[in-house]
């Protein structure tokens, strides 16, 4: 199985890549700092074109859209500058779409699957205030995934959207609920279970359906 993982240089992405490689799968990891097999800043259309050319003719069985940013963590209402909105949506929403668009021929060849790492913060049921930009971007990624699931069903491509848990990474912080290994074990099970019967699902790392 050939798996492509964006943001595979640290945190969840790196551990996912390591786990899949240990299981004998072929993994192509991307990183914007050049530490992956493929250089990819997901907000850069030119780098998506280069990735598409680099992977031309190689079927992709599973695409994990993991790359993302949380630039407004800890801001109060006086923060949230316009450029922060632009940068976050470029990475967390546009970047997801451009990645899928660039690799659609590869996914069609394999009748592959797409896993979008969103967040429970995307849900209308989780609105305690704050983190406006991140919440809005993850809600948009959830909406994108749901609509892609409808459009790609005819190609035999299933799309799932996932909350990875509050994970002890650089983004989640040391006080988070679960370890990276726990999150990855749950997520790999979710990705394996994804099918056309469950396409469009929004699930937690441990298998619970999440309210939209």
N, C-alpha and C positions, 0 to 999 in steps of 0.2 A: 504494500500500500504506500502511495506517495502522498505525504502530508506537507502542506505549506502553512507556516505559522508566522504571522507578522508580529514584530516586537519580541523576537526570540532571544534577545541578548541578556535579559534579566527577568527576575520575578517569575510570574506564572508562565510566560512564554518560554523562558529558558528551561524551566522544569518540565513543561509539557514536551519540549523538543528532546530533552534527555530521556524521558520516560519512553517516548515512542521509539527512539533509536535503540534503547535497551531491549525493547520488544521485537526488534528486527525490522522496523519499518524504515523506509527512505524518507528523510525529513529535509525540507528546504526551509531554512529560517531566514527571516529578513531583519535588518536593523538599520536605523538611520545613521548610526555612527560607524558603519562599515564593519562591525564585528560579526555580522551574519554571513551566510553564503551569498546572499543577495543584498546589495545596498538599496534600501528603500525607506525614504521619508514618505509616509503614506499621504502627506498633503501635497506632494510634488507630482503633477501629472507626467512630467518628463521621465521621472524615475519609474513610474508605472509602465510606461511604454518600453523602457529598457528591460524591466523585469519580464514583461510579456514576450519580448524577443528572446531573452535568455532561456525562458522555459518553453519556448515554442515546440510543439510536438510531444510534450511530456504530459500525459494525463495526470490530473490531480484528483485523488480520491476524497480528500478532506482538506478544506481550507478553513483555518482558524483565524478569524479576524480579532486579534488580541491587542494590537497596538492602540494606545490611547494616552491621554493626558488628563490631569486633574489640577489645572493651573490656579483655580480660585479657592482651593482649600484654605480655610481659615479667614477668608475675607469677610468684612462686614458690609453693610448696605452702602457705605461710602466708597467701596471698592468697585470691582467689576468693570474695568475700562473696556472700551469698545474693541481694542486690539486683542484682548483676552478672549472675548466672545469669538472673534474671527479665527484665532489660532486653535481654540478648542474645537469648534465645529469643523474646521479643516481636517483635524486629526481624527476626531471621534465619529464623525458622520460622513463627510465627503470622502475621507480616507477609506472608510469601509466600502463605500460604493465603488470608488475607483479601483480598489483591489479586486473586488468581485468582477467588475467590468473587464479588467485586464486579463483575468484568468478564466473568463467564461468559456472560451474554446476548450481549455484544458479540463474544466469541470464537465462540460458536455461530453467530451471524449470518454470520460470515466463514469458518467452518470454519478458524479461525486456528491458530496455533502458540504454544506457551509455552516459553520458555527460562529455566531457573532457574540462576543463577550460584551454584554451590556452591564446592567447593575439593577438591584432592587430599587435603587434611587430613580430609576426610570418610571416606576409605577406611580399612578395617581393615588395609590393607597399609602405612599410614603412621602408625605409633604410636611415635614416638621420645620421647614424654613431653611434658609442658607444654601450655600453651594449651588446658586441659581444656574450658573453656566454649565457645570458638570451635569446636574440633574436634567437640564433641558437637552443637552447633547445626547445623553444616554436614552432619554425618552424618544428622541428623534431616531437613534439607532434601532431601538425596538420597533418603531413604526416602519422604518425602512425594511427591517428583516421580515416583518409580517407581510408587507406588500411584495417583496421579492419572493417569498414562499408561494404566493398565489401565481406570480408570473412565471416562475421557474419549474413549477410542478410538471408542466407539459414536456420539459426537457429531462424529466426524471431526476431533478436535483432537489433534495430536501434542504430546508433552511431552519435552523434552530437558534433561539436567542437565550442567553444564559446569564444568571446571576452567579458569579463565582464564589460568593461568600465574602465576608469581611476578612481579608487575608493579611497575614503578617508579611507584607512586602514593604518596599520603600514608599509606595503609594498608600497602603493601608495602615502602616505604622505598627509598632511593637505591641500595642494594646489590642490589636485585632483579635477576632474570635478563633480563627482556625489557622493552621500552618499551611504553607504552600503545598506540602505533600498531601495533606488532607483534601485541599481544594482540587488538586490535579487528579487525585484518585477518583473523586466524584465526577469531575468534568469528563474524564476519559470514558467513564461508564455512560454518561449522558450522550456523548458524541457517538459512541458505538450503538446506542439504542435509537438514535435519530433515523427516521425513515419517512417515506412519503405519507405514511399513516399519521405521523406526528408532526409533519412540517408546519411551520408557523408557531411552534410551541415556545412558551416563555417559562423556563424552569430554573430552579435553584440547583446549586452544585450537588445537593444530596437527593435530587429526584422529585422535589415537590413542585407542582404546578404553581406559578406565581400569577397573581392578579395583574392585569395590564394597567 
